[in-house]
Amino acid sequence: MGTLIRSRECFYKEDIENIEIFRIAEEKRGTKKEIKSLFDKNNKPTDDKNSIIQIILDFYSELYTSDGFNDQEVDEYLWKIELNKLNEEDCSVLNQFISKEECLNNIKDFENNKSPGAGEDKNIFDNIFSISDIFDYMNLNDIKGFLINFDQEKAFDKIKHEFLIKVLKKINLPVEFNRWIKILYKDIKSKIQVNGQLTEEILITRSVRQGCLPALHDFYALAIETLASSIRTNKNIKGINIPNLKDPIKLFQHADDCTTITTDIKDYYLFMNEFEKFGKASGAKINKIITEILNICNAPEEETCLKLLTKESVKTLGIWFGEESKSKS
């Protein structure tokens, strides 16, 4: 059935007579991508087709199912967070009726009839150049410190819908607009296509979709901004001081990529504490094992456990920093 649907969607046009040719071609293409075997939760391999489907179904069902939501904990967390709020003019614009003509005109403006995704002004170069300049500045002036890359596990998929709604409310999003967001996220169900077959439905109670609409990128940015704000206002986090800047730089953030440059390795533990608080409220989870640390100018490493995370080179936003950066870039 999956093959028939895809061949019809991708190749079907009115009056075409040789649809069977395209169906066979699509079937062959699907066979090449077929999952032949998988490991189950007990780390045992299986090549049984039904077992493979069930393993994948269980994985995504668990991934997209919220593990509970504590209103009081979330309210207490957000109460301490400083976020910019929409003014009356912004709210007025958002409350305006969207006409059918506006929707059609916007759809026609899509290049190649596809959603544009993130805006052109939302790129990673500001962070890349800033990190690179500070890294060079520290090396030239023999400033000892650390570059730390924090890895968030399935970042977009872990955000709970209830948390997102509360964040939108905190930034003063109009009630009507917020209500539509609630409707869009209410009782979402989906199926997974595995080897040309569709699984049973799963209920999705968390995750922010990627690549569909520019607004969805903004939703995730608003959710993660609560973490960024908490880090910036944490007076115990030292970060790094740069000449002619009033405040220290503590965080470089692009979507789910979170990086810091600090002169005090104790910042690592303070960041972990911030991630833990954010995770309890939002559902996010930090992957401590994949988190990487780069020692800059032979800074003293007092914590033995952190040496396991220290690398000679680390990749930040696609760019290598460290001893082997020239050969790897």
NUPALUM-835739 format. One record per residue (C-alpha): residue in one letter; residue number from 1; x, y, z. Coordinates in steps of 0.001 Angstrom, whole numbers, plus 500000, padded with zeros to 6 digits. Each point is the difference from the previous one (the first is absolute). Layout:
# NUPALUM-835739
- A; NUM; X; Y; Z .
...
***
This chain:
# NUPALUM-835739
- M; 1; 500000; 500000; 500000 .
- G; 2; 502840; 502400; 500869 .
- T; 3; 501585; 499392; 496610 .
- L; 4; 496733; 500726; 498215 .
- I; 5; 499479; 503208; 501939 .
- R; 6; 503517; 501281; 499351 .
- S; 7; 499923; 499122; 496301 .
- R; 8; 496658; 501752; 499638 .
- E; 9; 501133; 503071; 501942 .
- C; 10; 503373; 500345; 498323 .
- F; 11; 499319; 498988; 496437 .
- Y; 12; 496292; 500006; 499241 .
- K; 13; 498696; 502492; 497472 .
- E; 14; 496730; 500111; 498134 .
- D; 15; 499712; 497745; 496916 .
- I; 16; 503241; 498186; 500743 .
- E; 17; 499746; 496429; 498705 .
- N; 18; 503156; 498412; 501358 .
- I; 19; 499478; 500514; 503732 .
- E; 20; 501019; 496351; 500561 .
- I; 21; 503531; 500840; 498836 .
- F; 22; 500306; 502653; 502666 .
- R; 23; 498505; 497690; 502620 .
- I; 24; 502661; 497362; 499284 .
- A; 25; 502763; 502608; 500019 .
- E; 26; 498817; 501324; 503334 .
- E; 27; 499760; 496480; 501394 .
- K; 28; 503615; 499288; 499036 .
- R; 29; 501117; 503284; 501512 .
- G; 30; 498201; 499131; 503219 .
- T; 31; 501595; 496542; 500121 .
- K; 32; 503490; 501523; 499910 .
- K; 33; 499152; 502044; 503095 .
- E; 34; 498372; 497113; 501834 .
- I; 35; 501066; 499395; 503594 .
- K; 36; 501289; 496418; 500086 .
- S; 37; 500657; 499592; 503730 .
- L; 38; 499923; 501875; 503303 .
- F; 39; 501050; 499575; 503607 .
- D; 40; 497174; 499836; 502514 .
- K; 41; 499990; 501512; 503520 .
- N; 42; 501908; 496968; 501284 .
- N; 43; 502692; 500654; 497378 .
- K; 44; 499072; 496843; 498107 .
- P; 45; 499963; 500151; 496176 .
- T; 46; 496888; 499046; 498060 .
- D; 47; 499203; 499798; 496296 .
- D; 48; 496313; 499208; 500454 .
- K; 49; 497976; 502607; 498098 .
- N; 50; 497241; 500285; 502585 .
- S; 51; 502531; 500286; 502813 .
- I; 52; 501842; 502764; 498140 .
- I; 53; 496763; 501944; 499587 .
- Q; 54; 499158; 499554; 503688 .
- I; 55; 503465; 501153; 501133 .
- I; 56; 499714; 503176; 497934 .
- L; 57; 496421; 500582; 501148 .
- D; 58; 501015; 499632; 503655 .
- F; 59; 502974; 502337; 499530 .
- Y; 60; 497989; 502856; 498508 .
- S; 61; 497065; 499442; 502306 .
- E; 62; 502318; 500431; 502993 .
- L; 63; 501828; 502925; 498396 .
- Y; 64; 496856; 502024; 499334 .
- T; 65; 498145; 499141; 503207 .
- S; 66; 500355; 502474; 502847 .
- D; 67; 501021; 498514; 503344 .
- G; 68; 497629; 502237; 501945 .
- F; 69; 499649; 503705; 500628 .
- N; 70; 500142; 501867; 503307 .
- D; 71; 498244; 503361; 499679 .
- Q; 72; 501348; 501337; 503271 .
- E; 73; 503639; 499150; 499208 .
- V; 74; 499735; 501598; 496562 .
- D; 75; 498331; 503138; 501353 .
- E; 76; 502716; 500360; 502652 .
- Y; 77; 502712; 499570; 497362 .
- L; 78; 498506; 502494; 497542 .
- W; 79; 499230; 502537; 502735 .
- K; 80; 503760; 500506; 500513 .
- I; 81; 500777; 500300; 496286 .
- E; 82; 500359; 503392; 498318 .
- L; 83; 498530; 499983; 496491 .
- N; 84; 499186; 502829; 497619 .
- K; 85; 496254; 500429; 499608 .
- L; 86; 497825; 501075; 497097 .
- N; 87; 498687; 503551; 500207 .
- E; 88; 496444; 501091; 499204 .
- E; 89; 500836; 500754; 496369 .
- D; 90; 501465; 496520; 499474 .
- C; 91; 496958; 498409; 501601 .
- S; 92; 497694; 502063; 497820 .
- V; 93; 501749; 498806; 496834 .
- L; 94; 499838; 496361; 501076 .
- N; 95; 496309; 500315; 500807 .
- Q; 96; 499128; 501179; 496501 .
- F; 97; 497966; 497667; 497826 .
- I; 98; 502010; 498069; 497406 .
- S; 99; 498141; 499991; 496714 .
- K; 100; 499884; 497216; 497456 .
- E; 101; 501681; 502317; 497484 .
- E; 102; 502956; 500575; 502328 .
- C; 103; 500481; 496270; 500456 .
- L; 104; 499854; 499313; 496261 .
- N; 105; 502404; 502828; 499189 .
- N; 106; 502510; 498735; 502560 .
- I; 107; 499742; 496449; 498710 .
- K; 108; 500605; 501198; 496428 .
- D; 109; 503145; 501789; 501183 .
- F; 110; 501541; 496740; 501251 .
- E; 111; 503020; 499122; 497900 .
- N; 112; 499504; 496631; 498262 .
- N; 113; 496629; 499777; 501781 .
- K; 114; 501771; 499155; 503262 .
- S; 115; 499896; 501578; 503427 .
- P; 116; 502989; 502345; 500363 .
- G; 117; 501050; 498633; 503396 .
- A; 118; 502102; 502314; 502143 .
- G; 119; 500404; 503632; 498923 .
- E; 120; 503077; 501079; 498058 .
- D; 121; 501143; 502229; 502867 .
- K; 122; 500134; 497031; 502380 .
- N; 123; 503438; 498617; 499243 .
- I; 124; 502863; 498686; 502092 .
- F; 125; 502736; 502364; 498846 .
- D; 126; 499715; 502479; 502884 .
- N; 127; 500655; 497227; 502488 .
- I; 128; 502726; 498362; 497906 .
- F; 129; 501944; 503246; 499536 .
- S; 130; 499532; 501005; 503646 .
- I; 131; 501260; 496647; 501296 .
- S; 132; 502903; 500026; 497537 .
- D; 133; 501039; 503558; 500922 .
- I; 134; 499871; 499301; 503743 .
- F; 135; 501903; 496736; 499515 .
- D; 136; 502749; 501844; 498082 .
- Y; 137; 500001; 502845; 502550 .
- M; 138; 500563; 497536; 502854 .
- N; 139; 502826; 498228; 498170 .
- L; 140; 501746; 503259; 499065 .
- N; 141; 499818; 501303; 503566 .
- D; 142; 500612; 496661; 501727 .
- I; 143; 496649; 500108; 501794 .
- K; 144; 499294; 496595; 501487 .
- G; 145; 496490; 498670; 499693 .
- F; 146; 497631; 497461; 498516 .
- L; 147; 497666; 499708; 497026 .
- I; 148; 497084; 497729; 500913 .
- N; 149; 497455; 498524; 497593 .
- F; 150; 496835; 498781; 501710 .
- D; 151; 497952; 497384; 498180 .
- Q; 152; 496234; 499846; 500454 .
- E; 153; 498437; 496614; 499383 .
- K; 154; 497295; 500159; 497290 .
- A; 155; 499622; 503702; 500780 .
- F; 156; 497031; 500867; 497767 .
- D; 157; 498198; 496770; 500888 .
- K; 158; 500186; 500392; 503783 .
- I; 159; 498194; 503330; 500457 .
- K; 160; 496612; 499443; 501641 .
- H; 161; 497047; 501724; 498378 .
- E; 162; 498688; 501253; 503355 .
- F; 163; 503334; 501697; 500703 .
- L; 164; 499988; 501698; 496606 .
- I; 165; 496466; 501320; 500561 .
- K; 166; 501008; 501475; 503366 .
- V; 167; 503038; 501698; 498444 .
- L; 168; 497811; 501550; 497297 .
- K; 169; 497678; 501267; 502707 .
- K; 170; 502919; 501486; 501954 .
- I; 171; 501163; 502081; 497024 .
- N; 172; 496492; 501485; 499870 .
- L; 173; 498862; 498220; 496846 .
- P; 174; 496340; 500943; 499368 .
- V; 175; 497465; 497616; 501507 .
- E; 176; 498342; 499249; 496648 .
- F; 177; 503322; 499309; 498304 .
- N; 178; 501055; 497762; 502876 .
- R; 179; 496682; 498168; 499745 .
- W; 180; 500704; 499133; 496365 .
- I; 181; 503403; 498640; 500979 .
- K; 182; 498310; 497815; 502611 .
- I; 183; 497616; 498700; 497337 .
- L; 184; 502889; 499165; 497652 .
- Y; 185; 501739; 498039; 502754 .
- K; 186; 496896; 498249; 501356 .
- D; 187; 499674; 496237; 499525 .
- I; 188; 502694; 499747; 497318 .
- K; 189; 500314; 496501; 498598 .
- S; 190; 502392; 498603; 497451 .
- K; 191; 501065; 496797; 498289 .
- I; 192; 503497; 498852; 499112 .
- Q; 193; 500884; 498584; 496630 .
- V; 194; 502252; 496964; 500372 .
- N; 195; 501110; 498057; 496932 .
- G; 196; 496995; 501171; 498021 .
- Q; 197; 497501; 499290; 502771 .
- L; 198; 498229; 502380; 502353 .
- T; 199; 499980; 499223; 503713 .
- E; 200; 497193; 500522; 502478 .
- E; 201; 499307; 503567; 501110 .
- I; 202; 502040; 501524; 502795 .
- L; 203; 498963; 502974; 502110 .
- I; 204; 502430; 502926; 499913 .
- T; 205; 500049; 502018; 503221 .
- R; 206; 503401; 501596; 499574 .
- S; 207; 502367; 501214; 497250 .
- V; 208; 500281; 503057; 497783 .
- R; 209; 500013; 499085; 496332 .
- Q; 210; 503050; 501006; 497964 .
- G; 211; 500086; 501457; 496504 .
- C; 212; 496254; 500419; 499495 .
- L; 213; 499282; 503653; 500721 .
- P; 214; 502181; 502949; 501055 .
- A; 215; 497736; 500487; 503025 .
- L; 216; 500908; 496558; 501337 .
- H; 217; 503672; 500979; 500136 .
- D; 218; 498921; 503058; 501976 .
- F; 219; 498008; 497837; 502407 .
- Y; 220; 503068; 497915; 500800 .
- A; 221; 502125; 503147; 500278 .
- L; 222; 497523; 501409; 502528 .
- A; 223; 500066; 496772; 502007 .
- I; 224; 503807; 499835; 500084 .
- E; 225; 500216; 503746; 500737 .
- T; 226; 498799; 499244; 503529 .
- L; 227; 503198; 497982; 500504 .
- A; 228; 502170; 502677; 498381 .
- S; 229; 498471; 502735; 502153 .
- S; 230; 500548; 498001; 503178 .
- I; 231; 503665; 499442; 499070 .
- R; 232; 500616; 503659; 499137 .
- T; 233; 498538; 501226; 503299 .
- N; 234; 501849; 497424; 502123 .
- K; 235; 502613; 502143; 501752 .
- N; 236; 502041; 496962; 501036 .
- I; 237; 500761; 499062; 496384 .
- K; 238; 503214; 501803; 499045 .
- G; 239; 500223; 499446; 496243 .
- I; 240; 502695; 502198; 498498 .
- N; 241; 500622; 503738; 500192 .
- I; 242; 500824; 501774; 496753 .
- P; 243; 501531; 503513; 499810 .
- N; 244; 497481; 502818; 499453 .
- L; 245; 497068; 497771; 500959 .
- K; 246; 498135; 500777; 503211 .
- D; 247; 498731; 496491; 500687 .
- P; 248; 501797; 496666; 499618 .
- I; 249; 499044; 497726; 497113 .
- K; 250; 498478; 496818; 501377 .
- L; 251; 498176; 498281; 497193 .
- F; 252; 499943; 499450; 496242 .
- Q; 253; 496709; 498507; 498877 .
- H; 254; 498691; 499023; 496572 .
- A; 255; 496839; 497887; 500026 .
- D; 256; 500899; 496993; 502173 .
- D; 257; 503780; 500577; 499853 .
- C; 258; 501249; 501374; 503302 .
- T; 259; 503645; 501053; 500480 .
- T; 260; 501877; 501936; 502651 .
- I; 261; 503528; 501352; 500326 .
- T; 262; 501073; 500453; 503602 .
- T; 263; 503079; 500681; 502093 .
- D; 264; 498655; 497892; 502872 .
- I; 265; 499245; 496299; 499553 .
- K; 266; 497508; 500214; 502879 .
- D; 267; 497658; 501611; 497482 .
- Y; 268; 499486; 496495; 498608 .
- Y; 269; 498148; 498940; 503151 .
- L; 270; 498004; 503232; 500118 .
- F; 271; 498921; 499425; 496391 .
- M; 272; 498997; 496435; 500845 .
- N; 273; 497881; 501317; 502853 .
- E; 274; 498284; 502423; 497607 .
- F; 275; 499363; 497176; 497524 .
- E; 276; 498520; 497874; 502777 .
- K; 277; 497552; 502734; 501043 .
- F; 278; 499070; 500656; 496379 .
- G; 279; 499545; 496273; 499397 .
- K; 280; 497634; 499544; 502938 .
- A; 281; 497773; 502740; 498644 .
- S; 282; 500201; 499353; 496251 .
- G; 283; 500862; 496318; 499632 .
- A; 284; 503409; 500749; 498443 .
- K; 285; 502931; 497739; 500826 .
- I; 286; 503723; 500681; 499887 .
- N; 287; 502268; 497252; 498652 .
- K; 288; 502952; 500136; 502401 .
- I; 289; 501965; 497275; 498225 .
- I; 290; 500085; 501833; 496643 .
- T; 291; 500750; 503404; 501560 .
- E; 292; 503541; 501036; 498982 .
- I; 293; 502619; 502262; 501590 .
- L; 294; 502968; 501665; 498290 .
- N; 295; 502826; 501213; 502213 .
- I; 296; 501302; 503405; 498887 .
- C; 297; 503628; 500972; 500805 .
- N; 298; 500511; 497053; 502384 .
- A; 299; 497513; 501129; 502613 .
- P; 300; 500212; 498003; 503257 .
- E; 301; 497610; 497041; 500104 .
- E; 302; 499303; 499274; 503645 .
- E; 303; 496981; 497784; 499405 .
- T; 304; 501078; 496474; 499045 .
- C; 305; 496549; 499027; 498680 .
- L; 306; 500039; 502880; 497510 .
- K; 307; 503235; 498767; 498421 .
- L; 308; 497953; 497249; 498373 .
- L; 309; 498020; 502683; 498143 .
- T; 310; 503084; 502009; 498989 .
- K; 311; 501002; 499708; 496332 .
- E; 312; 502934; 501274; 497946 .
- S; 313; 497535; 501466; 497502 .
- V; 314; 496270; 500674; 500138 .
- K; 315; 497517; 500785; 497246 .
- T; 316; 497778; 502998; 500675 .
- L; 317; 497285; 500953; 497500 .
- G; 318; 501845; 498066; 497294 .
- I; 319; 503413; 501592; 500669 .
- W; 320; 502929; 498247; 501662 .
- F; 321; 501896; 501678; 502841 .
- G; 322; 503176; 498672; 501619 .
- E; 323; 503281; 498355; 499085 .
- E; 324; 498738; 498215; 496892 .
- S; 325; 497636; 502726; 498810 .
- K; 326; 502070; 500865; 496936 .
- S; 327; 500145; 496447; 498706 .
- K; 328; 496304; 499339; 500708 .
- S; 329; 498477; 503246; 498712 .
***
